[in-house]
Structure formats: C-alpha cells, structure tokens
Amino acid sequence: MCELLAMSANVPTDIVFSFTGLVQRGGVTGPHVDGWGITFYEGKGSRTFKDAIQSSQSHVAKLIQSYPIKSEVVVSHIRQANRGCVSLENTHPFTRELWGRYWTYAHNGQLSDYQQKFVVSRYQPVGDTDSELAFCWILEQVVMKFGETEPGDLMAVYRFIAKLAEEIRELGIFNMILSDGDHLMNFCSNNLCYITRKAPFGKAKLIDTDVVIDFDKETTPNDVVTVIATRPLTDNEEWHILKPGEWKLFRQGCLLLEG
Amino acid sequence: MCELLAMSANVPTDIVFSFTGLVQRGGVTGPHVDGWGITFYEGKGSRTFKDAIQSSQSHVAKLIQSYPIKSEVVVSHIRQANRGCVSLENTHPFTRELWGRYWTYAHNGQLSDYQQKFVVSRYQPVGDTDSELAFCWILEQVVMKFGETEPGDLMAVYRFIAKLAEEIRELGIFNMILSDGDHLMNFCSNNLCYITRKAPFGKAKLIDTDVVIDFDKETTPNDVVTVIATRPLTDNEEWHILKPGEWKLFRQGCLLLEG
C-alpha cells in the first residue's frame, strides 16, 4: 500500500510541515520505500518532484523540506509497490493534460481483474501500474462523455468522476486524490482523512517525527488550508475520517461538493 | 530568445558539466532570466525540474548541479520571455503523453501569425506561449496521420515531424528539441549545434565559467554521448553547426536519421 498527502489552500502555502511527517513513512516510521513524488501547482503551471528511491533517503525530498515552495494545490504520494516494478515511470503522482489543464492523480490501494474494464487509447499508461491505467481510463471516460472542450460546469465532471471511482472501488481498494490545479478531489475506499485549518490557528504536532508548528505564527487570519492524508499526520488535532465510498471536492481550502 | 541543451547517450550519463555552463547563461553570461527547466528520462519514466526564476539564482538548479542524475536522454531550456508572461506554465520543457510515451519538447525562437495555423483540440496548451501551442499542434497532426496506436516505424513519424517543423519555420524562428524518451530530435532554424563524444575522450573546457572536465576519467571506452546546444558550450572542441532547415535524430548517442 501507499500513503497519500494533498493540500488545497486559499493562499499560496508551503507544505513542508506535513511533507516532513509523510517522508518519515518512507523508510523510517513506515514501509513505503519504493519511491515518492510531489506535485505543486503554481497558477496553471505545475511541477512534480519524484524519486524511485525511499523518501527518507532522497536528496530531492531533502530539497523539498528545506526549500518551501508556496502553492495552492499539492498532491503527494509515497509508494510501497504492489502492482508494477519499482521505477520512475511507476512513481505517483501521474499527470495528463485535458482541456488546457494539467490533471494530477495519485492512488492508494490495489485493484484486481481490471484489464478488461480499463480499455484505453487516447490516454495510455507509460508504466505498468493498475493506478496509472485507472487514471487514464477515468480521463478517457471524461472525454467520451464531455468532449474535447471544457464544459461550463466542472461540478458535473466531478460528479461523473465520483461515479467512475465508485465503479473502480468494486475492483479492490481505491483511495484517490485528483486535481485539475484549481479543484482538489478525494475519494475514499478505506483510508482517507482530512483537516481544514483556519483561524483561530493553534499548534500542531507531527505523529511521525518530533516536530511542532505554531500555525498562528505562520498564517494570516483569512487563511484556509485543507490537508488530506491516508492517516492523520498530527496527534493533537481532530481529523475527519471519510467513510468507504465518500468523496469531497475542495477549492481554495473550502469544501465545495461532496457525496 | 532562449537557450537549448539536450543529450542522448548509450549509457546513463549525468549532464552536470554541460548544465553548469548553460546555467551561467541564465543571468550571468546571458540574459535568459525568465525561468529554466530540465527533463531527465530514466527508462520510460521522466522527471522535470523547473523554476520560473533565473537559473543562476535557483535552489533547484543548484540541486541539479550537485546531485548527478544519470540519464540516457535529457532536454533542457533556459528562457528569455518574448511570447507569454513569466510563469511556471510558460516554462519549458513541455511534456505530453502519446502512445504510452512521454514526449518532451523545448523551443528557441519566436513565431508570428500562428493562431490560424495552430488549431488544436486533443492537445491544448496550458500556458500562452507560441512554443507550447506549436508542440500541441505537432502532436495533434501526428495523431491525425498515424492514429492512436504507435506505428511500427517511428522513423516515418520523425520524417513527418520534420516536415511540420519546416512548415512552422515559415512563421519565424523555430529551433526545436523533441524526444520520446528513446529518440532525440533536433530541428534547426538558425541556432543549433551538437557534438558527439566517444573514445578516445579528452578534456573539455566550458566557455561560460571556469570549469574543465577530463572525460577520459569519467567514461568507459564504449560510451557514446551526444550533446546538443543552441551555441557551443566548450571552446576547445569542434561542434557541428546545423544549417537552417537541417535536422538530426539520435538514439543512444548515435546519429540515426537526418534531413
């Protein structure tokens, strides 16, 4: 299995604190040693840092912890391989362009007997994971339903994607993070939680390493920041645990749609 | 205008030496201060490091110079903006997936009156540069001609792309680097050169900063490494200067096709 981390915020915010906790699960407090990746959106642009080695040993992960990149949407993943070998092409998050937006996706879980369902041609996987193939299939279904021009109502698109995710959940475990750079969606199969931090801000203490942050000193009163993770990253705050089949859509830190 | 750098090698090779020269042109010996990017292929996978700030000041560029990533294909670009504002989404290289491969592209030059020609729908630009739009148009034309399944003969695809590049050259300056992760193509409009290094290896001295390398100590006798750049990066070696309209296709450091 793997660990997911994502963020949606209404001001460019760095994710160094949460990422520092996540990285520990890549070889220190967790067994996820088969690569890691993190995508930062900055405006419509995005950049992804990846390594096919464990995050706790990665030079690139050290850069991310020491160089705070401010972003409104972040998607991150650390991997413990099940389907597909350990390689860069199998390392999440995966990105594809649709409607002039970069869509970024990461998956926690494992699927079975999926080859027959996931027939793709417009979007094809580069690696050989069930995860990337499922992502390609989702985008292909979206294009088949909505066409090559972005519809006025992206909410209809996300409702459709939630239905697809529900279909995929029948094939195994499918905890998913998906973003178009503006919206951030999560879909829960069995392990997904989130927290929305806003004023009054307090202190937070990581579970996986001995780090405490006082968000009151790092934020302004108008900041709204939602963090999503497979398991809570802090032990002195209340995380919302999602139920199987539940999903949430966030924009600028705020809940926009759910099902 | 901008500066291009690319590499094709028959063994995973780091590009630290050449990149160190290129980075100087991003604010020290050259005026290209509007961002930079570099894509490394490792197997079928790829990762791109980018910044919308000048390379000579970038933390991420410092990482690339201190952490040798070994790769068989590299595409890099430093930007002096003409079309499109300074932002991450306008920073080269650009990547799209086709036929289960990541295609990576960078452009030096400027085009005019291109909007009518570059009609796209399957691949859409995220930013607002002429460069990214031209890339989307090339891939769209390739799909229209060859379909959604990779043809057995990729050489026919590259010959077709060379024809498209020749059409684009009529709209202005179009020096291009393109790779599918296995092959590396360059197309020259007015500024492009390359060098193929193989045994017996010698010393090379950068033009832009006081660095000398002895490739004999860094390589094995079977290594073949081709480096492409807008302008020569070393002053004690003989670079091949391409003529307007000329193009070359390399694989594993060796010339495969030209026109």
Interface residues (C-beta under 8 A of the other chain):
Chain A: E42 G43 K44 G45 S46 R47 T48 F49 K50 A52 H59 V60 L63 Y67 S87 L88 E89 N90 T91 R96 E97 L98 W99 G100 R101 Y102 S121 R122 Y123 Q124 P125 V126 G127 E148 T149
Chain B: E42 G43 K44 G45 S46 R47 T48 F49 K50 A52 H59 V60 L63 Y67 S87 L88 E89 N90 T91 R96 E97 W99 G100 R101 Y102 S121 R122 Y123 Q124 P125 V126 G127 E148 T149
